[in-house]
Amino acid sequence: MFAKYMIHNKDNNKPLFIPESKKVRGLGLVVYCYKCQTNMFDICKETGRTLKHCPNGDKHVFKVYIHVPGTKNERRTKKLDTRDLNEAIRQAIAFNEEVKNNIPQKTDENIKKIIIA
């Protein structure tokens, strides 16, 4: 009875790809391959084929890297739970806002608390 509902989704095998027209500068959205354990850009590291023809499409996910303001090299990383590029861009923008707004602002009151304590 349940077998008819367990149809394999072809979209999960399809490799993820971010075309140049959809790239958002400064957003930090990339395709990550859990098979190769690396960020994917244009060519598959394992096969040397273009990313659109990568046989490990089911291992691809969207990841976003956001620099933490006020730090030198600190960043936050999040694996996005979608395979739709437009939804991934929305989630990346939301994560960017979350990281940017979650940083405590340096104010005179905070500095006084540190000096007194």
SEKOL-874821 format. One record per residue: residue in three letters; residue number from 1; y, z, x negated of N, C-alpha, C, O, CB in turn. Coordinates in steps of 0.1 Angstrom, whole numbers. Atoms other than C-alpha are relative to their C-alpha. Glycine has a CB too. Layout:
REM residues N
<site ALA, NUM, <Y, Z, X>, <Y, Z, X>, <Y, Z, X>, <Y, Z, X>, <Y, Z, X>>;
...
REM end
This chain:
REM residues 117
<site MET, 1, <-12, 0, -8>, <0, 0, 0>, <13, 0, -9>, <22, -7, -6>, <0, 12, 9>>;
<site PHE, 2, <-12, -1, 9>, <25, 9, -28>, <1, -12, -10>, <11, -14, -16>, <-1, 13, -7>>;
<site ALA, 3, <0, 11, 9>, <15, -21, -49>, <10, -10, 2>, <16, -16, -7>, <-14, -6, -1>>;
<site LYS, 4, <-10, 11, -3>, <38, -45, -31>, <14, 5, -3>, <23, -4, -5>, <-1, -3, 15>>;
<site TYR, 5, <-13, -5, 4>, <67, -22, -39>, <2, 1, -15>, <13, 3, -20>, <3, 13, 6>>;
<site MET, 6, <0, -1, 14>, <59, -21, -76>, <2, -13, -7>, <-4, -15, -18>, <-12, 8, -5>>;
<site ILE, 7, <-3, 13, 6>, <71, -56, -83>, <9, 2, -12>, <19, 9, -11>, <6, -10, 10>>;
<site HIS, 8, <-8, -2, 12>, <84, -59, -118>, <13, -8, 1>, <13, -20, 5>, <-8, -5, -13>>;
<site ASN, 9, <-13, 6, -1>, <121, -66, -119>, <3, -9, -12>, <3, -4, -23>, <11, 11, 2>>;
<site LYS, 10, <-3, 9, 11>, <129, -97, -140>, <13, 3, -7>, <14, 0, -19>, <0, -14, 5>>;
<site ASP, 11, <-13, -3, 6>, <164, -85, -146>, <-1, 11, -11>, <7, 11, -20>, <10, 5, 10>>;
<site ASN, 12, <2, -10, 10>, <151, -56, -167>, <-5, -6, -13>, <-3, 0, -24>, <-10, 11, 5>>;
<site ASN, 13, <4, 7, 13>, <135, -80, -192>, <10, -9, -6>, <9, -13, -17>, <-13, -8, 3>>;
<site LYS, 14, <-11, 9, 4>, <166, -101, -194>, <9, 7, -11>, <13, 18, -8>, <8, -5, 12>>;
<site PRO, 15, <-8, -6, 11>, <185, -94, -227>, <15, 2, 5>, <20, -7, 13>, <0, -9, -12>>;
<site LEU, 16, <-14, -3, -3>, <220, -79, -223>, <9, -7, -10>, <5, -9, -21>, <3, 15, 0>>;
<site PHE, 17, <-9, 8, 8>, <249, -99, -236>, <14, 2, 5>, <16, 2, 17>, <-4, -15, 0>>;
<site ILE, 18, <-14, -1, -4>, <287, -94, -236>, <7, -12, -5>, <9, -14, -17>, <6, 13, -6>>;
<site PRO, 19, <-7, 12, 4>, <305, -128, -236>, <14, 4, -5>, <20, 14, -1>, <1, -10, 11>>;
<site GLU, 20, <-14, -2, 5>, <338, -131, -255>, <10, 2, 11>, <20, 10, 9>, <4, -11, -9>>;
<site SER, 21, <-10, -1, -11>, <357, -135, -222>, <0, 14, 7>, <9, 17, 13>, <-3, -11, 10>>;
<site LYS, 22, <1, -13, -7>, <345, -101, -210>, <2, 12, -9>, <2, 24, -5>, <-14, 2, 6>>;
<site LYS, 23, <-3, -10, 10>, <351, -81, -242>, <13, 6, 2>, <23, -1, 3>, <-2, -4, -14>>;
<site VAL, 24, <-13, -7, -2>, <378, -54, -238>, <3, 6, -14>, <-4, 15, -19>, <-1, 10, 11>>;
<site ARG, 25, <-4, -5, 14>, <396, -47, -271>, <3, 15, 1>, <10, 20, 10>, <12, -7, -5>>;
<site GLY, 26, <-2, -15, 1>, <395, -10, -280>, <-9, 8, 9>, <-8, 20, 9>, <14, 3, 3>>;
<site LEU, 27, <8, -7, -10>, <369, -1, -254>, <-12, 6, -7>, <-17, 17, -3>, <-4, -9, 12>>;
<site GLY, 28, <12, -5, 7>, <339, 3, -278>, <-13, -2, 8>, <-23, 5, 5>, <2, 14, -2>>;
<site LEU, 29, <13, 3, -8>, <313, -12, -254>, <-8, -10, -8>, <-4, -20, -12>, <4, -6, 14>>;
<site VAL, 30, <9, 8, 7>, <283, -26, -272>, <-14, -1, 7>, <-16, 7, 16>, <-1, 5, -15>>;
<site VAL, 31, <14, 1, -5>, <247, -37, -265>, <-8, 7, -11>, <-7, 3, -23>, <-5, -14, 2>>;
<site TYR, 32, <9, -7, 9>, <222, -13, -282>, <-14, -3, 2>, <-18, -4, 14>, <3, 15, 0>>;
<site CYS, 33, <14, 3, -1>, <186, -22, -289>, <-8, 12, -5>, <-7, 16, -16>, <-4, -13, -7>>;
<site TYR, 34, <8, -11, 4>, <161, 7, -289>, <-12, -4, -8>, <-19, 4, -14>, <-5, 8, 13>>;
<site LYS, 35, <11, 5, 8>, <135, -15, -305>, <4, -1, -15>, <-2, 4, -24>, <-5, -14, 5>>;
<site CYS, 36, <-6, 1, 14>, <157, -23, -336>, <7, 12, -4>, <10, 14, -16>, <9, -12, 0>>;
<site GLN, 37, <-8, -12, 3>, <176, 10, -334>, <13, -4, -6>, <18, 3, -15>, <-8, 9, -9>>;
<site THR, 38, <-13, 4, 5>, <209, -8, -339>, <8, -6, 11>, <3, -10, 22>, <-2, -10, -12>>;
<site ASN, 39, <-9, 8, -9>, <239, -23, -321>, <-2, -15, -2>, <-5, -19, -13>, <15, 4, -3>>;
<site MET, 40, <3, 14, 0>, <234, -59, -312>, <13, -7, 3>, <21, -3, 12>, <-11, -4, 11>>;
<site PHE, 41, <-12, 7, -2>, <262, -84, -315>, <-3, -15, 4>, <-2, -18, 16>, <9, 0, -12>>;
<site ASP, 42, <3, 14, -3>, <252, -121, -317>, <-14, -4, -3>, <-20, -13, 4>, <9, -9, -7>>;
<site ILE, 43, <14, 4, 5>, <218, -123, -334>, <-9, 13, 1>, <-5, 24, -4>, <0, -6, -14>>;
<site CYS, 44, <11, -10, 0>, <186, -102, -329>, <-4, 3, -14>, <-7, -6, -22>, <-12, -4, 9>>;
<site LYS, 45, <4, -4, 14>, <179, -82, -361>, <-14, -3, -3>, <-18, -6, -14>, <4, 14, -2>>;
<site GLU, 46, <14, 1, 2>, <142, -85, -356>, <-5, -15, -1>, <-13, -18, -10>, <-8, 7, 11>>;
<site THR, 47, <5, 14, -1>, <137, -122, -347>, <9, -10, -7>, <5, -21, -10>, <-3, -4, 14>>;
<site GLY, 48, <-10, 9, 5>, <169, -138, -360>, <5, -10, 10>, <12, -19, 7>, <-6, -7, -12>>;
<site ARG, 49, <-4, 9, -10>, <173, -156, -327>, <13, 6, 7>, <17, 17, 4>, <-11, -1, 11>>;
<site THR, 50, <-12, -4, -7>, <205, -155, -306>, <-3, 11, 10>, <-15, 12, 15>, <7, -12, 7>>;
<site LEU, 51, <2, -12, -8>, <209, -124, -285>, <-4, -4, 14>, <-12, 4, 20>, <13, 8, 1>>;
<site LYS, 52, <4, 4, -13>, <205, -143, -253>, <-15, -3, 1>, <-20, -3, 12>, <8, -13, 4>>;
<site HIS, 53, <14, 4, 0>, <170, -153, -263>, <-9, 11, -7>, <-20, 9, -11>, <-3, -13, -7>>;
<site CYS, 54, <7, -11, 6>, <159, -119, -277>, <-12, 4, 9>, <-10, 6, 21>, <9, 13, -2>>;
<site PRO, 55, <12, -3, -8>, <123, -110, -266>, <0, 15, 4>, <-8, 19, 12>, <-12, -3, -8>>;
<site ASN, 56, <0, -14, -3>, <132, -73, -265>, <11, 4, 10>, <17, 15, 9>, <2, 8, -13>>;
<site GLY, 57, <-11, -2, -10>, <156, -75, -235>, <-2, 13, 8>, <8, 19, 12>, <1, -11, 9>>;
<site ASP, 58, <2, -12, -7>, <139, -46, -218>, <4, 13, -7>, <5, 23, -2>, <-15, 1, 4>>;
<site LYS, 59, <-4, -12, 9>, <149, -23, -247>, <15, 0, -2>, <20, 9, -9>, <-7, -1, -13>>;
<site HIS, 60, <-14, 0, 2>, <186, -32, -245>, <7, 9, 11>, <3, 10, 22>, <5, -15, 2>>;
<site VAL, 61, <-9, -8, -9>, <212, -8, -230>, <14, -2, -4>, <17, -7, -15>, <-4, 15, -1>>;
<site PHE, 62, <-15, 0, 4>, <250, -7, -229>, <3, 14, -5>, <-1, 24, 1>, <9, -4, 12>>;
<site LYS, 63, <-5, -13, 6>, <265, 20, -251>, <15, -1, -2>, <20, -12, -4>, <-7, 4, -13>>;
<site VAL, 64, <-14, 0, 2>, <301, 30, -254>, <3, 11, -11>, <-2, 22, -10>, <8, 3, 13>>;
<site TYR, 65, <-5, -9, 11>, <318, 46, -285>, <15, 2, 2>, <22, -8, 2>, <-4, -6, -14>>;
<site ILE, 66, <-14, -4, -2>, <351, 64, -280>, <5, 9, -11>, <-2, 19, -14>, <3, 6, 14>>;
<site HIS, 67, <-6, -9, 10>, <373, 78, -308>, <7, 12, 7>, <14, 10, 17>, <10, -8, -9>>;
<site VAL, 68, <-6, -12, -6>, <384, 114, -301>, <14, 1, -6>, <15, 2, -19>, <-8, 13, -3>>;
<site PRO, 69, <-14, -1, 5>, <422, 115, -304>, <3, 13, -8>, <-2, 24, -4>, <10, -2, 11>>;
<site GLY, 70, <-4, -12, 8>, <436, 139, -330>, <-10, 4, -10>, <-8, 14, -17>, <2, 12, 10>>;
<site THR, 71, <10, -3, 10>, <406, 138, -352>, <-1, -12, -10>, <5, -23, -7>, <-14, 2, 6>>;
<site LYS, 72, <0, 11, 10>, <399, 117, -383>, <-12, -10, 3>, <-9, -22, 4>, <-2, 6, -14>>;
<site ASN, 73, <11, 9, -2>, <364, 103, -377>, <-10, 4, 11>, <-21, -1, 12>, <-8, 0, -13>>;
<site GLU, 74, <9, -5, -11>, <350, 121, -346>, <0, -10, 11>, <10, -17, 14>, <5, 14, 5>>;
<site ARG, 75, <1, 9, -12>, <337, 100, -317>, <-10, 5, 9>, <-18, 14, 6>, <-4, -14, -5>>;
<site ARG, 76, <10, -3, -10>, <318, 104, -285>, <-7, -13, 4>, <-2, -23, 4>, <7, 6, 13>>;
<site THR, 77, <9, 11, -4>, <289, 82, -275>, <-7, 2, 13>, <-11, 14, 16>, <-10, -3, -12>>;
<site LYS, 78, <7, -1, -13>, <274, 75, -241>, <-8, -12, 3>, <-4, -23, 1>, <10, 3, 11>>;
<site LYS, 79, <9, 11, -5>, <244, 54, -230>, <3, -2, 15>, <2, 8, 22>, <-15, 3, -3>>;
<site LEU, 80, <-3, 2, -14>, <254, 38, -198>, <-12, -4, 8>, <-22, -10, 3>, <10, -12, 1>>;
<site ASP, 81, <12, 2, -8>, <229, 37, -169>, <1, -12, 9>, <-2, -11, 21>, <-2, 13, 8>>;
<site THR, 82, <-1, 12, -8>, <235, 2, -157>, <-4, -12, -9>, <-2, -12, -21>, <14, -2, 7>>;
<site ARG, 83, <3, 12, 7>, <224, -33, -167>, <10, -11, 5>, <9, -22, 0>, <-14, -5, 2>>;
<site ASP, 84, <-11, 10, -5>, <254, -50, -149>, <12, 2, -9>, <17, 13, -10>, <3, 3, 15>>;
<site LEU, 85, <-11, 0, 10>, <282, -59, -173>, <13, 5, 7>, <20, 14, 1>, <2, -14, -5>>;
<site ASN, 86, <-12, -5, -7>, <310, -53, -147>, <0, 15, 2>, <10, 22, 1>, <2, -8, 13>>;
<site GLU, 87, <1, -14, -3>, <297, -19, -138>, <0, 8, -14>, <6, 19, -14>, <-14, 3, 7>>;
<site ALA, 88, <0, -6, 13>, <292, -11, -175>, <15, 1, -5>, <19, 12, -11>, <-8, -8, -11>>;
<site ILE, 89, <-14, -1, 4>, <329, -19, -182>, <7, 11, 8>, <15, 18, 2>, <7, -14, 3>>;
<site ARG, 90, <-6, -11, -8>, <339, 4, -153>, <-4, 13, -5>, <5, 22, -6>, <-4, -2, 15>>;
<site GLN, 91, <4, -13, 5>, <318, 32, -166>, <6, 3, -14>, <9, 15, -17>, <-16, 0, -1>>;
<site ALA, 92, <-6, -2, 13>, <331, 27, -201>, <15, 4, 1>, <19, 13, -7>, <-1, -13, -9>>;
<site ILE, 93, <-14, -4, -2>, <367, 29, -189>, <1, 14, 5>, <10, 22, 1>, <7, -10, 10>>;
<site ALA, 94, <0, -14, -6>, <359, 61, -169>, <-3, 10, -11>, <3, 20, -12>, <-10, 1, 11>>;
<site PHE, 95, <4, -9, 11>, <342, 76, -200>, <12, 1, -10>, <14, 12, -15>, <-12, -5, -7>>;
<site ASN, 96, <-11, 0, 9>, <372, 66, -221>, <11, 10, 5>, <17, 18, -3>, <6, -14, -2>>;
<site GLU, 97, <-10, -9, -6>, <396, 84, -197>, <-5, 15, -1>, <3, 24, -3>, <3, -4, 14>>;
<site GLU, 98, <6, -13, 0>, <373, 114, -196>, <2, 6, -14>, <6, 18, -16>, <-15, 1, 3>>;
<site VAL, 99, <-1, -4, 13>, <373, 117, -234>, <15, 3, -4>, <18, 13, -10>, <-6, -10, -10>>;
<site LYS, 100, <-15, -1, 3>, <411, 111, -237>, <6, 12, 7>, <15, 19, 1>, <7, -13, 3>>;
<site ASN, 101, <-7, -11, -8>, <420, 137, -210>, <-7, 13, -3>, <-1, 23, 2>, <-1, -3, 14>>;
<site ASN, 102, <7, -13, 2>, <395, 164, -221>, <4, 6, -13>, <0, 18, -16>, <-15, -3, 0>>;
<site ILE, 103, <-4, -6, 13>, <412, 170, -255>, <11, 10, 3>, <21, 6, 9>, <4, -11, -10>>;
<site PRO, 104, <-11, -10, -2>, <433, 202, -255>, <12, -5, -8>, <11, -9, -20>, <-4, 14, -4>>;
<site GLN, 105, <-12, 4, 7>, <469, 194, -263>, <5, 11, -9>, <4, 23, -5>, <11, -4, 11>>;
<site LYS, 106, <-5, -10, 10>, <485, 211, -293>, <14, 3, 5>, <23, -5, 5>, <0, -5, -14>>;
<site THR, 107, <-13, -4, -4>, <514, 231, -279>, <4, 12, -8>, <-4, 18, -15>, <0, 3, 16>>;
<site ASP, 108, <-5, -12, 8>, <536, 259, -293>, <-7, 12, 5>, <-10, 21, -3>, <15, 2, 3>>;
<site GLU, 109, <7, -12, -5>, <518, 284, -270>, <-14, 1, -7>, <-18, 12, -10>, <-2, -1, 15>>;
<site ASN, 110, <13, 0, 7>, <484, 274, -285>, <1, 4, -14>, <-7, 12, -19>, <-7, -13, 1>>;
<site ILE, 111, <-2, -3, 14>, <497, 277, -320>, <4, 15, -1>, <-1, 22, -11>, <12, -8, -6>>;
<site LYS, 112, <-3, -14, 1>, <512, 312, -313>, <-12, 8, 3>, <-14, 19, -4>, <11, 3, 11>>;
<site LYS, 113, <13, -8, -2>, <478, 324, -299>, <-8, 0, -12>, <-15, 10, -15>, <-8, -7, 12>>;
<site ILE, 114, <8, 0, 12>, <461, 313, -331>, <6, 9, -11>, <-1, 15, -18>, <-1, -15, -5>>;
<site ILE, 115, <-6, -8, 10>, <487, 330, -353>, <-1, 15, 3>, <-4, 23, -6>, <15, -4, -1>>;
<site ILE, 116, <1, -15, -4>, <486, 363, -333>, <-14, 4, -1>, <-16, 16, -6>, <5, 1, 15>>;
<site ALA, 117, <14, -5, 0>, <448, 364, -331>, <-4, 0, -14>, <-16, 4, -17>, <-9, -10, 7>>;
REM end
